[in-house]
Amino acid sequence: MQYVGWFFILVGATFSFLAGLGIFRMPDILNQSQAGTKASTLGILALLVGFSFLNTQVAPKLILMALFFLFSSPIASYTICKATLRRNKAKLLLDSNPLLKEGEQND
């Protein structure tokens, strides 16, 4: 069981590192959000599963934390991307912004 836990921790650390690298290397906020959300979600889930294999006494708490992160991370990323598109800060050339309400202007 200990080797399985360390394997998941190694996988989680690798994906977390790749998420940080993806955020640093991507050109605009939409790509950065995608790279950060996908890789960091998998990385943190793998870390929490690995720690639950190593310490079975706190495994239920770690699984609840993983479920919370699994549901909240995509929602947060969606909200950030929608706000970015509303403000037209994504370096996109839009003739009209479909996310703006009637009468709103871009900043």
VENZI-V813478 format. One record per pair of residues at least 12 apart in sequence whose C-alpha atoms are under 10 Angstrom apart, sorted by the first residue. I is the first residue (numbers start at 0). J is the second residue. Records with the same first field share a line. If there is no record, write none. Layout:
I=J ; J
This chain:
0=49 ; 52 ; 53
1=49 ; 50 ; 52 ; 53 ; 54
2=49 ; 52 ; 53
3=48 ; 49 ; 50 ; 52 ; 53
4=45 ; 46 ; 47 ; 48 ; 49 ; 50 ; 51 ; 52 ; 53 ; 54
5=46 ; 48 ; 49 ; 50 ; 52 ; 53
6=45 ; 46 ; 49
7=42 ; 43 ; 44 ; 45 ; 46 ; 47 ; 48 ; 49 ; 50 ; 51 ; 52
8=42 ; 43 ; 44 ; 45 ; 46 ; 47 ; 48 ; 49 ; 50 ; 52 ; 53
9=42 ; 45 ; 46 ; 49
10=41 ; 42 ; 43 ; 44 ; 45 ; 46 ; 49
11=38 ; 39 ; 40 ; 41 ; 42 ; 43 ; 44 ; 45 ; 46 ; 47 ; 48 ; 49
12=39 ; 41 ; 42 ; 43 ; 45 ; 46
13=38 ; 39 ; 41 ; 42 ; 45 ; 46
14=35 ; 37 ; 38 ; 39 ; 40 ; 41 ; 42 ; 43 ; 45 ; 46
15=35 ; 37 ; 38 ; 39 ; 40 ; 41 ; 42 ; 43 ; 45 ; 46
16=35 ; 38 ; 39 ; 42
17=34 ; 35 ; 38 ; 39 ; 42
18=31 ; 32 ; 33 ; 34 ; 35 ; 36 ; 37 ; 38 ; 39 ; 40 ; 41 ; 42
19=31 ; 34 ; 35 ; 38 ; 39
20=34 ; 35
21=33 ; 34 ; 35 ; 38
22=34 ; 35 ; 36
23=35
26=89 ; 90
27=88 ; 89 ; 90 ; 91
28=79 ; 80 ; 83 ; 84 ; 88 ; 89 ; 90
29=76 ; 77 ; 79 ; 80 ; 81 ; 83 ; 84 ; 88 ; 89 ; 90
30=80 ; 89
31=76 ; 80
32=73 ; 75 ; 76 ; 77 ; 79 ; 80
33=73 ; 76 ; 77 ; 80
35=72 ; 76
36=72 ; 73 ; 74 ; 75 ; 76 ; 77
37=72 ; 73 ; 76
39=72
40=65 ; 68 ; 69 ; 70 ; 71 ; 72 ; 73
41=65 ; 69
43=64 ; 65 ; 68 ; 69
44=61 ; 62 ; 64 ; 65 ; 66 ; 68 ; 69
45=65
46=61 ; 65
47=60 ; 61 ; 62 ; 63 ; 64 ; 65
48=61 ; 62 ; 65
49=61
50=62
81=98
82=98
84=96 ; 97 ; 98 ; 99 ; 105
85=97 ; 98 ; 99 ; 100 ; 103 ; 104 ; 105 ; 106
86=98 ; 99 ; 104 ; 105 ; 106
87=99 ; 105 ; 106
88=105 ; 106
